[in-house]
Amino acid sequence: MAANRRDFMAGIAGTALAGSIPVQAFAQQSWPNQPVKVIVTQAAGGTPDIVCRMVCERLSRALGQQFVVENRPGAGNVIGAQAVARAAPDGYTLLWATAASLITNVFTVKSLPYDPQKDFITIARIAKGPFIVVANPNVRANTFRDLIALAKAKPGELNFATDGPRNFSGMVAAWINKNAGVDIKQVFYSTMPQGVQDVLGDRVQLAILAIPTAAPLIAAGKLKALAISSAQRAPGFETIAPMTDTIPGIDFYGWFALSAPTGTPRPVIERLNAETSKILDDPGFAKPLADIGFYSFGSHSQAAADKAVRDEFEFWRKLVGDIGLEPA
């Protein structure tokens, strides 16, 4: 009787062991079986939030579960990124990553509470958008070359409105000063809408703005465009010459990527990449994206996306070193 019981229990254990791998595989294949949270590191209503919701609405339809956007702004994208780095790597918490959260924070934040290179895997690069150097209409410059000449003729008299020395506009402004040999001062703002208002009011002369902010003000004649930060002219804004025409070597743009905590199951990563690639190739997504000044990266493999993000570390390491920026 005892022997029969031992044989029976051994049979159950053997069946469970043999079935463990298929059960795990089934759990991954059934993903998602509950809502997926996508954390945006910036406030609701901004361009990162708008584009994220465009993608999440399409992922919800494609995968049959809600992709819920959760905004966790603050501390230069650190709060939201840290939350995802500490989340369970089960495919139910994702990061809507920016260049700041995955790249530049490494060089600008002294005690970063997460490691972008170790804590995240990039699923897909979504879109990129260049920045425009704009001026109050009273500035006596109509091109970027004019601006550099004016800054050299009147050192210290021009000012950039920026969102701080360790944010994108501040680093680009410092790069311009360094490489053009000029001294355009920065006026720092905790919120750039106030900076824009000061440029409109001619209290500050210049700003470096993302296209969604700059375009309507340029179209209305309230600001004039002097240059664009990308190496190539941007679709829809072909009349704006690249800064690199005047200062070779500059190619700056912001971007968004979909990322997950390291350790997220490979089938989940691959499925998300495949579904996101379909979205990125859809003209019904690409056109409204371009209308707000961002451009789809198009379909690509997960490995290519992850490599492209990691390749940016050396670029930004050099730039931060060149402008002498210390982390804080």
N, C-alpha and C positions, 0 to 999 in steps of 0.2 A: 504493500500500500504506500509506504514512504517512498519507495523507488519510483512508483508511478507518479507520485506528487512531484518529485524532483524532476522527472522527465517532462512533466507538464509545464512546470515553471521555467525550465530551461528552454522549452519550445517557445513560450511567450517572449522570453528575453531575446531569443534569437530572431524571432519575427520582428520585434520592435527595433532591434539593431539594424536588421536588414532593411527595414522600412524608413530609417531615420533620414537618409539622404533624399529619397523621393519626397518625404514630407517637407523637408526644407526647400526642395526645389519647387514643390507645389505652392508653398507659402510665398516664394518670390514670384512665381508665375501669376499668382492671384493679386499681386500688387497692381493698383491700389485698391484696397477694400475698405478704406475710410478716407475722409478728406485729407488733403496734403496742404501743409502750411508753407507759404513762401514769404520769408521775411525780407522786407525792403528796409534798407538802412537810412532812408530819408523820409521826410514827412509826406503825408498824403497830398495829392494835387500837383506835385512837381513832376518833371519829365520822367525820372526813374519810376515813380509810382504809376504814371499813366501807361508807359510802355509795358511795365510788368503786368498790369491788369489786362492789356491787350493780349499778351501771351497766355496768361492764366485762363482767360475766358475760352481760348481755343484749346488749351490742354484739358480743361474740364470737359469740353464736348468730346474730344478725341478719346479720353481715357475713362469716361463715365463716372468720375468722382470730382467733387469740387476742389479746385486749387484756390485756397483762401489766402488773400494778401493780408499780411500783418505788418504795419508800419512801426519800426522801432528806431526812430531817428536819435541823433545825439552823439557827442564826442567824436565828431569827424568820421562817422560811419562805424565806430568801434562797437557801440552797444549792440547793434543788430548782428554784426559779424560774430561777436563773442557768443551771443546766444545760440547761433547755429553751430559754432565750433564745439559747444558743450552739449548739443542735442544728440539724442540717440541716432546712430547712423542706419536708420531703418527705411529711409526713403520718404518719410512723412514730414520732414522739416528740411527745407531748402533755402538757399541764400540767393537773393537777387543782388549779385555782386557788382560793385563799381570798381574802377581803377584804383580809387582810394582804398577801399576795403581790402583788396587783394594785393596791391602793389605799393603805392606810395606811402601808406601808413608805416610800412617797414622802415622807411627812411626818415619819417617826420615825427613819429611817436616814440618817445624814449623807452617806455615800459609797455609795449603792446601786449595785451593779455591773451593773445592767440598767435599762432604761427601760420601765416597764409600758405606757406609752402608745404607744411606738414598736415595742417588741419582740414584742408579742403581739396576736393577734386573738381575741376571744371567740367561741367556736362556739355555746355554749348556756349559759344559767344553769340550774343543776340544782335546787337547793333552798336554803331559808333556814330559820334557826332563831333564835328570840329567846333572851334570857337571863333568869334569874330572880334577883331579890335575895332571898337566904335569910338566916335568922338562927338562932342557937342558941335552943332553946326558952326559955331563961332570960331572954332579952332582953324587956324590958317594952314590947313593941310588937307589934301584930297586923296592922297595915296599914302601908303606906309613909308615909301621913300621920302615923301614930303615931311612926314612926321619925324623921321630920324634926323633930317636936316634941321627942322625947327627945334628939336630937342638939343641938338648940338649948338645951335645959334643962341638958344636961351636956356642954358643948363639950370635945372632945379625949378623952372617955372611951370612945368607941366606935371600933372598928377594922374595916376591910375586909381580908380576905385576898385578894390579887390576884396575878397572875402578872407584875407589873411595870408601871411607869408608861407604857410604850409599847406594851403589849398591850391587848387589848380591855377586859378587866375593869378594868385600871388607868385607862384613859381614861374609861370610863363612871363610875367612882367619882369621878374628878376633876370630871367634868361635873355629877354630883349635888351635890358640894360647892359648885361655882361657882354653880349656878342655884338651889339651895335655900338658900344662905347658911349652910351648916353646915361643921363641921370634923371630918369622920370620917377618922381617920388610915388610911393604907395600910400593911399589913405584906406585904412582897414575898416571893414563893416562886419558886424555880426550877422546881418542879413543883407544880401545883395539888393533886394528891392529898394532899400534906403539908398544904397550906393547909386543905383540907376536914377533915382529921383534927384540926387545931387548932380549927376552928369546932365540930366535934362535941364536942371536949373542953373547950369554953368558954374556951380560951386566947385566942381571937379571936372576936368576936361575929358578924361578917357576912361574906358572900361574894357574888359575882356569878357564877353558874354556868350553863352550857348545860343545856338540859332533860335530855339523856341522863344527866348526872351528878346533877342536882338531883332529878329526879322520884322515883327509888326512895327517896331519903333523906327526902323530904317525905311520901311514902306510908307510910313506916315510922314517922313521927312523930319522926324524929331531927333534922330541921330544919323550920322553918316558912317558908312562902312569904309574902313581903310585897308583891311587885310583879313585873310582867313588863316587859321592856324594849321590846316592840313597842307600836305605837300602838293596835292592836286586840287583843282577847282572843284567845288562841291556842286552836285546836280541841283539845279534850281537857283543857284547863286553863282553862276559862272562869271558874272561881271566883277566879282570880288577876287582880286589877285591874292595868291598865297604869300605869306610872309617870307617863305623861302626864296622868292624871287629877289628879295632884298638882302636877307640874311640866310645864306645857304645852310641846310642841315636841320631846319626846324620842321617837325611833323608831329603836331600834338592833336589829340582828340580824346574825348571822354568815351567810355564804352560801358555796356552792361553785359553781364554773363550770368548764366544759371549755374550754380555750384551746389555741392552737397558735402556733408561731413565726410572726411576720409573714413573708409570702412563700409560705406553704403554698398549694398549688394550689387555686384556687377550687372546682373540682368536688369535691375532697376535703372542703373546709369545708362545702359545701352538703349533701353526702351525710351527713356526720356530724350536721349539724343536723337533717336530716330523720329519721334513725334515732333520734336522742336525743329528738326531740319525740314520737315514738311511745311511747318508754319513759315519758316524763313524763306522758303522758295515760293510761297503763295503771293501772287501779285496783290491779292486782296488785303494782305498784311503789309507788304513792302510799300505800297503807295501811301496809305495814311501815315506810315512811319516817316517816309520821306517828306510828307507835307509838314511835319513838325521839326524837320531838320536832322533826322537820324536816318541811318542807312543800314539795311540788313547785311549781315556778314554772309548770308546765304548758307546752304547746307554744307556741313563738314563733319568729319568724324570726331568722336570724343577725344581721341588721342591728339588730333590736330589742334582742337580747341585748348586742351590742357597745355600743350607745348607752346602755343602762341602766347598764352598768359605768362607762362614761366619765362619765356624769352624776354619779356619786358623788364624783368628785374634789373638786368645789367644796364639797360638804357636809362632807367630812372636813377640807379646808383650813380652813374656818371653825371647825369644832369644835376642832381642834388649836390654832388661834390664840386661841380663846376661853379655853381652859384653860391657855394659856401654855406649852405643851409644846415643848421644843427638841429637834431631832434629835440623835442620838448615834452 
